[in-house]
Amino acid sequence: NIEIILVDDSSSDNTLELAQGVLKNSGRTYKIIIHEINKGICISRNDGFAAANGKYIAFIDSDDLIKNNFFSHLHKLAVENDSDIAICGFIDRYPDRDVKETVKTKKHFFENGGDLLIRVPFVYVWCCLYRRSFLKSKELKFFNGSTIGEDVEFQIKAIPRARNIIISDECLYTYVHHSNMTTVAYSKNILLVRKMGVVVELRALRYVLKQADVSAKLKKFVQYVLRPKEFIDLLKYVRQYDKTKSERAVKKRTVKKVLCNALNFYTLVKKPEVFFKSLFLILMPGLYYKIRS
């Protein structure tokens, strides 16, 4: 049984009428939520989640496609493995080609979600099926106001707190690339997009460090590898906007403290590039940027 929840985020064409016609003849249980004003993807997803009754939930973007067995396949895997999250592969559809993508890991079952996040930095929201009680009990929601990186933030918060994550290599979701996408609209100012993305990830990583149910193994990886890496990226994007501002930033105590966390044997073994970049930024920032330019 599938419950369909359609969120009409103040559409300006006849999308709502077309959807109502399809849903009425589908024989499916459905709800329609109508926003009188555009509230964005985060509030739309949160409203849809709040209205849901099913044991599992997925977030499907309106301009994408799913295969007929998307729900049945992931639901079967989730039930068989008692999973909080089931994940499938997807197809990137460009105007001139299709590209199949799967989660880049040889291991397909993770008792602890933190182990997955260490191996794979990011998994898309829309190719996942979530146990609704898991999201509800952990009070996981999309961050209101985000326009870039809302998927990244949600997944960084959700995956480490999940248990028994199961991954399928079946490509059951098609992500359609087109000129009206939010990321395309922002791409004219790609540095701003990247900076915003790093800020979002840093906010999510701070959240992870505060959670009691996140493994000590992942917290160590976040503290010594991921946070320094994100700070390095942020300094890079700031420098491309304002060289003087980036030089002042790298001297700040809070920034140095994060970079110093990477100066240990653990980081040297796990991510040597993060170790050496942090070292150069602390000791010789001018030389670092000269080499990198």
Backbone hydrogen bonds, N-H to C=O, Kabsch-Sander energy under -0.5 kcal/mol:
donor,donor_aa,acceptor,acceptor_aa,energy
4,I,2,I,-0.6
4,I,29,T,-2.8
5,I,3,E,-0.5
6,L,4,I,-0.6
6,L,31,K,-2.8
7,V,5,I,-0.5
8,D,6,L,-0.7
8,D,33,I,-3.2
9,D,7,V,-1.0
10,S,8,D,-1.9
10,S,35,H,-0.6
18,L,14,N,-2.2
19,A,15,T,-2.7
20,Q,16,L,-2.6
21,G,17,E,-2.0
22,V,18,L,-2.0
23,L,19,A,-2.8
24,K,20,Q,-2.3
25,N,21,G,-1.0
26,S,23,L,-1.2
27,G,23,L,-0.6
29,T,2,I,-0.8
31,K,4,I,-2.3
33,I,6,L,-3.2
34,I,32,I,-0.5
35,H,8,D,-2.9
35,H,33,I,-0.5
36,E,34,I,-0.6
43,I,39,K,-0.5
44,S,40,G,-1.9
45,R,41,I,-2.4
46,N,42,C,-2.3
47,D,43,I,-2.8
48,G,44,S,-2.1
49,F,45,R,-2.5
50,A,46,N,-2.3
51,A,47,D,-1.3
52,A,48,G,-0.6
52,A,49,F,-1.1
57,I,130,Y,-2.5
60,I,58,A,-0.7
61,D,59,F,-0.5
64,D,61,D,-1.5
65,L,174,T,-2.2
67,K,172,L,-2.6
70,F,67,K,-2.1
73,H,69,N,-2.5
74,L,70,F,-1.8
75,H,71,F,-2.7
76,K,72,S,-2.1
77,L,73,H,-1.9
78,A,74,L,-2.6
79,V,75,H,-2.6
80,E,76,K,-2.5
81,N,77,L,-1.8
82,D,79,V,-0.9
83,S,78,A,-2.5
84,D,163,R,-2.2
86,A,129,L,-2.6
87,I,166,I,-2.5
88,C,127,C,-2.3
89,G,170,E,-2.3
90,F,101,E,-2.8
91,I,173,Y,-3.0
92,D,99,V,-3.3
93,R,91,I,-0.7
93,R,175,Y,-3.1
94,Y,92,D,-0.7
94,Y,97,R,-3.0
97,R,94,Y,-0.6
99,V,92,D,-2.3
101,E,90,F,-3.3
105,T,103,V,-2.2
110,F,165,I,-2.6
113,G,162,A,-2.2
114,G,160,P,-0.6
115,D,112,N,-1.2
116,L,112,N,-0.7
117,L,113,G,-1.9
118,I,114,G,-1.7
119,R,115,D,-1.3
120,V,116,L,-3.5
127,C,124,Y,-0.7
128,C,125,V,-1.6
129,L,86,A,-2.7
130,Y,57,I,-2.9
131,R,84,D,-2.9
132,R,55,K,-2.5
132,R,130,Y,-0.6
133,S,55,K,-0.6
134,F,131,R,-0.6
135,L,131,R,-1.7
136,K,132,R,-2.4
137,S,133,S,-2.6
138,K,134,F,-1.8
139,E,136,K,-1.0
140,L,135,L,-2.5
141,K,139,E,-0.5
144,N,142,F,-0.6
146,S,143,F,-1.8
153,E,149,G,-2.4
154,F,150,E,-2.1
155,Q,151,D,-2.5
156,I,152,V,-2.5
157,K,153,E,-1.6
158,A,154,F,-2.4
159,I,155,Q,-2.5
161,R,158,A,-1.2
162,A,159,I,-1.4
164,N,111,E,-1.3
165,I,110,F,-2.6
166,I,85,I,-1.9
167,I,108,H,-2.7
168,S,87,I,-3.1
172,L,89,G,-1.4
172,L,170,E,-1.1
173,Y,89,G,-0.9
174,T,65,L,-3.3
175,Y,91,I,-2.8
175,Y,173,Y,-0.5
176,V,174,T,-0.7
177,H,93,R,-2.9
177,H,175,Y,-0.6
181,M,178,H,-1.4
185,A,181,M,-2.3
186,Y,182,T,-1.8
187,S,183,T,-0.9
188,K,185,A,-0.5
189,N,186,Y,-2.3
190,I,187,S,-0.8
192,L,189,N,-0.6
193,V,189,N,-1.7
194,R,190,I,-2.3
195,K,191,L,-2.4
196,M,192,L,-2.7
197,G,193,V,-2.4
198,V,194,R,-2.1
199,V,195,K,-2.2
200,V,196,M,-2.1
201,E,197,G,-2.2
202,L,198,V,-2.5
203,R,199,V,-1.9
204,A,200,V,-2.1
205,L,201,E,-2.4
206,R,202,L,-2.0
207,Y,203,R,-1.5
208,V,204,A,-2.1
209,L,205,L,-2.0
210,K,206,R,-0.8
210,K,207,Y,-0.9
211,Q,207,Y,-0.6
211,Q,208,V,-1.3
214,V,211,Q,-1.1
219,K,215,S,-2.1
220,K,216,A,-2.1
221,F,217,K,-1.6
222,V,218,L,-2.9
223,Q,219,K,-2.6
224,Y,220,K,-2.5
225,V,221,F,-1.9
226,L,221,F,-2.0
227,R,222,V,-2.9
229,K,225,V,-2.2
230,E,226,L,-2.5
231,F,227,R,-2.3
232,I,228,P,-2.3
233,D,229,K,-2.2
234,L,230,E,-2.6
235,L,231,F,-2.6
236,K,232,I,-1.8
237,Y,233,D,-2.1
238,V,234,L,-2.5
239,R,235,L,-2.2
240,Q,236,K,-1.4
241,Y,237,Y,-0.8
241,Y,238,V,-0.8
242,D,238,V,-3.2
246,S,242,D,-1.9
247,E,243,K,-1.8
248,R,244,T,-1.9
249,A,245,K,-2.2
250,V,246,S,-2.1
251,K,247,E,-0.5
251,K,248,R,-0.8
252,K,249,A,-1.4
256,K,252,K,-2.6
257,K,253,R,-2.4
258,V,254,T,-1.6
259,L,255,V,-2.4
260,C,256,K,-2.8
261,N,257,K,-1.0
261,N,258,V,-0.5
262,A,259,L,-1.5
263,L,260,C,-1.6
264,N,262,A,-1.8
268,L,264,N,-2.0
269,V,265,F,-2.1
270,K,266,Y,-2.7
271,K,267,T,-2.7
274,V,271,K,-1.0
275,F,271,K,-1.7
276,F,272,P,-2.5
277,K,273,E,-2.0
278,S,274,V,-2.1
279,L,275,F,-2.1
280,F,276,F,-2.4
281,L,277,K,-2.4
282,I,278,S,-1.9
283,L,279,L,-2.4
284,M,280,F,-2.6
288,Y,284,M,-2.5
289,Y,285,P,-2.4
290,K,286,G,-1.7
291,I,287,L,-2.4
292,R,288,Y,-2.2
293,S,289,Y,-1.4
